[in-house]
Amino acid sequence: MNVMSVDGCHAGWFAIFLDTRMRCFAYCYESFSELWCQHPRIDLLLIDIPIGLPHRLKPNRQCDLEARSRLGKPRSSSVFPPPSRAVFQALGYKGQLPMRMRWAARVAKARR
């Protein structure tokens, strides 16, 4: 089975590919369509994308809390929340940055 796991990154999409002979390869693509064109025979594609965004009334998603709890220390720190809905609605980086900083502070406070 050919398996690929992808995650968004500053350059576009970072991908790890595992072929049927259990060989592992790493790639980076500017677009998802480029990734798909280069690997048309993927049997299983795993995409790291948040499902559901937190909002100001509930800054921690239940799935994130449960994942951290099940992983325990030190792996629990690898589960981090996606940005809030408000960050996605802000225009441009300059509009998003202050909101993201406030959001991160609230999430850190809620974790304690």
Short mmCIF file of the C-alpha atoms (twelve columns), coordinates in Angstrom:
data_MODEL
# 
_entry.id   MODEL 
# 
loop_
_atom_site.group_PDB 
_atom_site.id 
_atom_site.type_symbol 
_atom_site.label_atom_id 
_atom_site.label_alt_id 
_atom_site.label_comp_id 
_atom_site.label_asym_id 
_atom_site.label_seq_id 
_atom_site.Cartn_x 
_atom_site.Cartn_y 
_atom_site.Cartn_z 
_atom_site.pdbx_PDB_model_num 
ATOM 1   C CA . MET A 1   0.000   0.000  0.000  1 
ATOM 2   C CA . ASN A 2   1.301   3.483  -0.899 1 
ATOM 3   C CA . VAL A 3   0.653   5.872  1.986  1 
ATOM 4   C CA . MET A 4   1.244   9.606  2.203  1 
ATOM 5   C CA . SER A 5   0.860   11.936 5.156  1 
ATOM 6   C CA . VAL A 6   0.749   15.684 4.455  1 
ATOM 7   C CA . ASP A 7   0.754   18.836 6.532  1 
ATOM 8   C CA . GLY A 8   0.620   22.482 5.586  1 
ATOM 9   C CA . CYS A 9   3.851   24.460 5.874  1 
ATOM 10  C CA . HIS A 10  5.158   27.918 4.916  1 
ATOM 11  C CA . ALA A 11  6.297   26.597 1.520  1 
ATOM 12  C CA . GLY A 12  2.986   24.856 0.807  1 
ATOM 13  C CA . TRP A 13  2.615   21.155 1.704  1 
ATOM 14  C CA . PHE A 14  5.140   18.894 3.435  1 
ATOM 15  C CA . ALA A 15  4.640   15.217 2.604  1 
ATOM 16  C CA . ILE A 16  5.991   11.925 3.880  1 
ATOM 17  C CA . PHE A 17  5.529   9.035  1.466  1 
ATOM 18  C CA . LEU A 18  5.788   5.350  2.397  1 
ATOM 19  C CA . ASP A 19  5.794   2.964  -0.571 1 
ATOM 20  C CA . THR A 20  4.804   -0.690 -0.799 1 
ATOM 21  C CA . ARG A 21  8.400   -1.738 -0.072 1 
ATOM 22  C CA . MET A 22  8.325   0.294  3.179  1 
ATOM 23  C CA . ARG A 23  10.723  2.935  1.855  1 
ATOM 24  C CA . CYS A 24  10.140  6.420  3.238  1 
ATOM 25  C CA . PHE A 25  10.558  9.670  1.264  1 
ATOM 26  C CA . ALA A 26  10.015  13.330 2.195  1 
ATOM 27  C CA . TYR A 27  8.785   15.983 -0.235 1 
ATOM 28  C CA . CYS A 28  7.652   19.599 -0.203 1 
ATOM 29  C CA . TYR A 29  5.161   20.968 -2.749 1 
ATOM 30  C CA . GLU A 30  3.988   24.509 -3.416 1 
ATOM 31  C CA . SER A 31  0.387   23.427 -3.988 1 
ATOM 32  C CA . PHE A 32  -1.860  20.491 -3.236 1 
ATOM 33  C CA . SER A 33  -2.552  19.997 -6.946 1 
ATOM 34  C CA . GLU A 34  1.213   19.663 -7.565 1 
ATOM 35  C CA . LEU A 35  1.392   17.027 -4.820 1 
ATOM 36  C CA . TRP A 36  -1.566  15.142 -6.289 1 
ATOM 37  C CA . CYS A 37  -0.151  15.220 -9.842 1 
ATOM 38  C CA . GLN A 38  3.189   13.828 -8.644 1 
ATOM 39  C CA . HIS A 39  1.554   10.974 -6.694 1 
ATOM 40  C CA . PRO A 40  -1.578  9.795  -8.524 1 
ATOM 41  C CA . ARG A 41  -1.369  6.254  -7.128 1 
ATOM 42  C CA . ILE A 42  -1.744  6.945  -3.430 1 
ATOM 43  C CA . ASP A 43  -3.807  4.281  -1.671 1 
ATOM 44  C CA . LEU A 44  -4.159  6.208  1.570  1 
ATOM 45  C CA . LEU A 45  -3.728  9.971  1.962  1 
ATOM 46  C CA . LEU A 46  -3.618  11.372 5.511  1 
ATOM 47  C CA . ILE A 47  -4.074  15.147 5.709  1 
ATOM 48  C CA . ASP A 48  -3.347  17.043 8.923  1 
ATOM 49  C CA . ILE A 49  -6.086  19.637 8.913  1 
ATOM 50  C CA . PRO A 50  -8.089  20.860 11.914 1 
ATOM 51  C CA . ILE A 51  -11.757 19.951 11.864 1 
ATOM 52  C CA . GLY A 52  -13.772 22.546 13.685 1 
ATOM 53  C CA . LEU A 53  -12.338 25.794 14.928 1 
ATOM 54  C CA . PRO A 54  -12.377 27.043 18.504 1 
ATOM 55  C CA . HIS A 55  -14.269 30.203 19.359 1 
ATOM 56  C CA . ARG A 56  -13.948 32.775 22.119 1 
ATOM 57  C CA . LEU A 57  -16.531 31.147 24.394 1 
ATOM 58  C CA . LYS A 58  -14.783 27.776 24.245 1 
ATOM 59  C CA . PRO A 59  -11.062 28.260 23.486 1 
ATOM 60  C CA . ASN A 60  -10.099 24.587 23.946 1 
ATOM 61  C CA . ARG A 61  -11.596 21.941 21.687 1 
ATOM 62  C CA . GLN A 62  -12.603 18.759 23.504 1 
ATOM 63  C CA . CYS A 63  -10.692 16.597 21.005 1 
ATOM 64  C CA . ASP A 64  -7.458  18.499 21.791 1 
ATOM 65  C CA . LEU A 65  -7.975  18.108 25.551 1 
ATOM 66  C CA . GLU A 66  -8.624  14.378 25.222 1 
ATOM 67  C CA . ALA A 67  -5.641  13.853 22.896 1 
ATOM 68  C CA . ARG A 68  -3.316  15.624 25.357 1 
ATOM 69  C CA . SER A 69  -4.684  13.568 28.212 1 
ATOM 70  C CA . ARG A 70  -4.218  10.255 26.381 1 
ATOM 71  C CA . LEU A 71  -0.707  11.101 25.177 1 
ATOM 72  C CA . GLY A 72  0.529   12.211 28.592 1 
ATOM 73  C CA . LYS A 73  3.824   13.986 29.182 1 
ATOM 74  C CA . PRO A 74  6.004   14.781 27.286 1 
ATOM 75  C CA . ARG A 75  4.026   14.040 24.054 1 
ATOM 76  C CA . SER A 76  0.968   16.064 25.107 1 
ATOM 77  C CA . SER A 77  2.752   19.281 24.109 1 
ATOM 78  C CA . SER A 78  2.670   18.161 20.460 1 
ATOM 79  C CA . VAL A 79  -1.107  18.700 20.390 1 
ATOM 80  C CA . PHE A 80  -1.684  22.385 19.778 1 
ATOM 81  C CA . PRO A 81  -4.917  24.229 19.030 1 
ATOM 82  C CA . PRO A 82  -5.725  25.703 15.639 1 
ATOM 83  C CA . PRO A 83  -6.267  29.472 15.401 1 
ATOM 84  C CA . SER A 84  -9.667  30.849 16.345 1 
ATOM 85  C CA . ARG A 85  -12.339 31.730 13.801 1 
ATOM 86  C CA . ALA A 86  -11.621 35.423 14.363 1 
ATOM 87  C CA . VAL A 87  -8.005  34.997 13.228 1 
ATOM 88  C CA . PHE A 88  -9.157  33.515 9.924  1 
ATOM 89  C CA . GLN A 89  -11.571 36.409 9.433  1 
ATOM 90  C CA . ALA A 90  -8.915  39.088 10.047 1 
ATOM 91  C CA . LEU A 91  -7.353  40.681 6.993  1 
ATOM 92  C CA . GLY A 92  -3.670  40.063 6.400  1 
ATOM 93  C CA . TYR A 93  -0.814  39.116 8.655  1 
ATOM 94  C CA . LYS A 94  -0.783  42.462 10.486 1 
ATOM 95  C CA . GLY A 95  -4.437  42.018 11.408 1 
ATOM 96  C CA . GLN A 96  -4.015  38.386 12.419 1 
ATOM 97  C CA . LEU A 97  -0.857  38.569 14.529 1 
ATOM 98  C CA . PRO A 98  -2.212  40.528 17.537 1 
ATOM 99  C CA . MET A 99  -5.323  38.344 17.578 1 
ATOM 100 C CA . ARG A 100 -3.258  35.164 17.430 1 
ATOM 101 C CA . MET A 101 -1.056  36.349 20.298 1 
ATOM 102 C CA . ARG A 102 -4.112  37.086 22.473 1 
ATOM 103 C CA . TRP A 103 -5.603  33.716 21.528 1 
ATOM 104 C CA . ALA A 104 -2.409  31.835 22.419 1 
ATOM 105 C CA . ALA A 105 -2.298  33.547 25.825 1 
ATOM 106 C CA . ARG A 106 -5.918  32.561 26.538 1 
ATOM 107 C CA . VAL A 107 -5.309  28.950 25.509 1 
ATOM 108 C CA . ALA A 108 -2.176  28.737 27.665 1 
ATOM 109 C CA . LYS A 109 -4.117  30.128 30.623 1 
ATOM 110 C CA . ALA A 110 -6.953  27.659 30.063 1 
ATOM 111 C CA . ARG A 111 -4.476  24.732 30.025 1 
ATOM 112 C CA . ARG A 112 -3.274  25.474 33.558 1 
# 
